[in-house]
Amino acid sequence: MRFFLPMIPPKTTAQMHKVTVRNGKPVFYDPPAVKEMKAKLQAALHPHRPAEPLKGPLRLCVKWVWPGDQIGKYKTTKPDTDNLQKALKDAMTKGGFWDDDAQVASEICEKFTDPQPGIFVLIEVLS
């Protein structure tokens, strides 16, 4: 399964959640920017979700492409790939791509620039 999400990738990540204290215990919550980012990812992914969640071990390859003049120039500034992947995998889990993102046994992630921004996703079922 492969698809391209034509969009400017989010700079906000799932790691930007906030914490408050209620009754002496920490409570984590998503500020509006994180909620907006998650909703944007889920909406973009929705048309590509499989009829049934994928089963077994999976390989996830993602290319995060930000707008830029140079084709294929690696991006070495924030956001970090691990934080980007977390947000995407959470959205894909919620969207029914698989039962649990723990199924992702192999992962390849790159970020770079191109005149056509977006997110390229490839998912393979491993044997």
N, C-alpha and C positions, 0 to 999 in steps of 0.2 A: 504494500500500500504506500503510495507516495502522492504528495500534493504540495502546492505552493499557496501560501497566504499572502496576497499582495497588500502589504501594510508597512508602516514604519514600526519596527519592533519597539516594544515598550522599554522605557528606561527604568520604570518603576518595577521592583521585584517583590516577590513574596516575603523576602527577608526584611522588608521595610515595615513589618507590623509593629504595633506599639504595645506597651504594657501599662496597666494601671493596677492599683491594689484595692481589692474589695474584701472587707472582713479579714484583713491581714494576709490575704492570699493574692498572688499575682494573677491577673486576668489579661490574656493576650487578645488583641482585636486588630482588625484591619482599618486603617484610616481611609478616607474617601479615595485617595489616589490609588491605593492598592485594590480597593473594591472595583474601581473603574477599569484598572488594568486587567483584573481577572474576568470581568464581564466582557471586555473587548476580545480577549483570547478565546473565551468560550463561544462567543458569537461567531468568530472567524472559523473556529474548528467545527462547529455544528454541521455544516453541509458535508463534511468529510468523514463523519463518524461511521463506523461499520454497523451493519444490521445487528450483529451480535458482538459482544466484547471478545477481543482476541484472547486465545488461551495459550498456555505454556510460556516458555522463555522467549523473550523478544529482544531484538536489536533496534535501537532508536538512533537514527542519524538526523541531526538538525543543523541547518546552516542559517544563522541569524545574519541578515543582510541590512545594513544601515545605508541611507542615502550618501552617496559620495561620487566624486568625479573619477576615481580610479577603480577600475574593474578588478575585483578580487584582492584588494589590499587588505591584509589582516588588520582587524581593529584591536588595539591593545589598551583601550580605555574602558572605564566602567560602562555598563554593568558587567559583573563577573559572570562567566559562563555557568557556573554551578547555580547561581541565583536565578538566572534566566531559565535554566532547565527545570528547576524546582517548580516555578510558576507554570510552565508549559505542561509538565507531567501531572501536576495537580489538576489543571484544567482538562487534560485528556482523561484522567481517571473519572472526574466528575461527569465528563461527556460520554462515558461508556466505551472508550477505545479498548480498555482492558478492565479486569476486575480490580487489580491493585498494581500500582507503579513498581512494586517490588518485582514484578515479572520482567522488568527491563534488566536483562542480564548483561547486555553489551550496549555501550553508549559512545557515540561519536558526536562531538559538538564543535562547531567552528563559528567564528563571527568575523565578518569583514564588510567592506563597502562595495557598492555597485550603484549605477544610476537607477536600477530597478530594485527598490527595497522590498523586503518581505521576509518570510520564514519558510524555508524549504524543509519538509518533513518526510522521512522515509522510515517505515516500520517493517521489519522482517520477522517472521516467525522462525525461530531457530529450532533445529531438530535435535 
